[in-house]
């Protein structure tokens, strides 16, 4: 089947769907220049993310762990939402049904939602962030959330209880937030179409999001550069960069 036939078939599925959910992974943000942070140079060349992004690292050496995350934030500050993020934001702002579930912690879906909404409310396009967001802090003691602040001489403390803050992300060895997972599954179970963008969705529990739509009788559109283990379950598989495919699919 040709690419033009595939995109037209996919557009019909989108047009006929009453409720749509999108699951996105690292592939959509790679087009914005977001690195994997596994090949970092400089100070971090002697560390692996698995050594720094753990509760044990924050307990053992919070200064070093915080400096790594502060550096990650500085890198992400130079990245911007790409046409794929923006196409999804515009689509859900217009439809207001279901929404985006993301495995990414870069905050680019949120930025796209706010920017595309302009002076209007961005809520319909704000993502369910399965793994949290680097651009927020969370108190280790009381779980209060705060906007990120530049790291200073003193480690950041909670404005409410004085506990040590940490980035609001799921660290290695931690479980995903049950309430966040429940929101994602609820969106997927009620959707009759799931878009899977930039991820093979084979790592659980994120992999259960498109499966929930399929098990409820819905369809699946995959957008990826190459085949994945999920391709065989897709109603339509679109090959290409999300920043090119999604504007054509959702515009």
Secondary structure, 3 states (H helix, E strand, C coil): CCHHHHHHHHHHHHHHCCCEEEEECHHHHHCCCCCCCCCCCHHHHHCCHHHHCEHHHHHHCHHHHHHHHHHHHHHHCCCCCCHHHHHHHHHHHHHCCCEEEECCCCCHHHHHHHHHHCCCCCHHHCCEECCEEEEEEEECCCCCEEECCCCCCCCCECCCCCCEEEEEECCECCCCCHHHHHHHHHHHHHCCEEEEECCCCCCCCCHHHHHHHHHCCCEEEEEECCCCCCHHHCCEEEECCHHHHHHHHHC
